[in-house]
Amino acid sequence: MDFPRHSLMHLFDRFAGAATHQAGSPAAFALALFVVLAWAISGPLFGYSETWQLVINTGTTIVTFLMVFLIQQSQNKDSTAVHLKLNELIASHKQASNHLISIEDLDEDELRQLVRFYRHLAELADREGGVKCSHSIDEANEIHADKSRALHERLQREEGTHRKHEPA
């Protein structure tokens, strides 16, 4: 039972890809321009009637309605392919953070949180060496942990120094 559904999806995918490719061609534009010009020229023949106007309105509405679905299907496929390629690059790079694989599944709040984080990383990179300095999430977490440990140790040393100099 799965084969006919898979086959139908495959056929629709191929049709949508071909249709959107053709719709973006110069020939499709020329055809659309010809239809609009023919319609405009025929206006005086039909007395610019409501029926004459309804023909172009109905035709363009139907074409637009159908093209929305075809273009969206092609866009979904392209988007998925780009995400997979990016996921492969992230997964294959030793220093890249795997936290970003499938980031498209995060909700808006989680994405905003990551945007703030990366803006913060960009600010750090600017302060540390500009464009040539970069950090992954994992590197930033390690650096933050190192800095926190160093700060904690420094505070402990300073506290110990203050105690030595305090009157008994």
N, C-alpha and C positions, 0 to 999 in steps of 0.2 A: 504493500500500500504506500510505502514511502517513495518508491521509485517514480510514480506518476507526479507526485508533488515536487520532487527534486527536479524532474524533467521539465515541468511547467515553470518552475523558478528559473531554471537555466535558460529556457526559451525566452522568458520575459526579460531576463538580464541581458541576453544578447540583443533582443529587439530594442530595449531601452538604450543600450549603448550605441547601437547603430542609429537610432532615431535622434538622439541628442547630438551625435556627431554630425549627422546630416542637417539638423536644425541650425547648427552654428556655421554652416557653410555659406560661401558667397552665393551659391545657386539658390539656397533657401531664402536668403535675403532678397535676391533679385526677384524671386517668385512672389514673395510677400509685397515687395514694392510694386510689382506689376498689378497684383490684385487690388491694392489700394488705389493706384492710379486709374485702373479700369473702373473701379467703383466711383471715384471722384468724377471722371469724365462722363460716366453714365448719369450723373445727377440731373442735368437738364432734361435728359430723355424721360426720366421718371418724375420730373417736376419737384425734385428734392423732397419726395413724399416720405411719410413715416415708414412705409414699407421699405423704401430705398435705404433709409437710415437703419432700420431693423436688420436688414441683411448683413451689413458690415458689423453691427454690434453683436449679433448672434454668432456670426462666423468667428470673430476674434475671441469672443468669450469661450466658445467651444474649444478652439485651438489652445488658448491659454490654460483652460481647465485641464485638458489632457496632458499638455506639456509639463505642468507642475508635477504630476506624478512621475513622468518619465525622467525629468531632470532630478527630482528628489531621489529616485532609485539610483541613478548614476552617481549622484553626490554621496549617498550613503556608502556605495561600494568604494568610491575613491577615498572617502574618509577612513573607512576600515583599513584599506590597503596602506594608507599613509601611517596610521596608528601602528599597524603591524611592523612596518619598516622602522619606525622610530623605536618601537619596543625592542626590535632586534639590535639596533645600534646601542641602545641603553644596556641591554643584557650582555652584549659582547664586549663592552668597554669596561676594563678592569676598575677604573676610577669613577665610573658613573654610578649614580644612585639608583638602585632597583626600585626605590620607592615611587619613581615616576612611571613605571610600567603600568599601563592601564589607568593613567591619570584621568582619562575621559570619563571614567565611571564615578568620579568624586562628585559630591553635590556642590552647589554654588559657594556655600560657606567654607568648605574645605579648600576649594580652588582659590578663594580670596585669601585664605590663610597662607597658602603657598605663594601667592603673588606677593604678599607682605614679606614673607621669608626671603624670596629671591630679590626683592628690592633691597632688603637689608644686606644680602650677600653682595649686591652690586655696590652698595655704599662702602662695605668693607673692602672690596676689591679696589675701588677708587682710592681709598685711604692707604692701601697697602702696595699699590703699584700700578694702578690704572687698568687698562684693557688687558695687559699681559697676565694679570693675576686672576685666578678663578678658583671656585670652590664647588664641590658637590655637596649635597645635603649631608652625606656621611662624613665627609671631610670637615664640614662646618660643625657638625655635632662633636667630632673628635677634638677640633680646635677649641670649641666652647668648653668641653669637659677639661681639657688641659689648662685653659685659662682660669676656669673655676677652681681647679686644684691648686694652681699657682697662687691665686688670690687668697684662698683659704690658708695655705701654708705661710704666706707672707703675713697675714693677719695674726696667725698663731705666733710667729716669730716676734712681731711687733708687740703683741700682748705680753709675751715672755720678757721682752726687753723692758717694757714699761713696769712690770712687776719687780724687776731687779733694781730699778731706779726709784721705786716708791719707798718712802720712809716706813720703817717697821713699827 
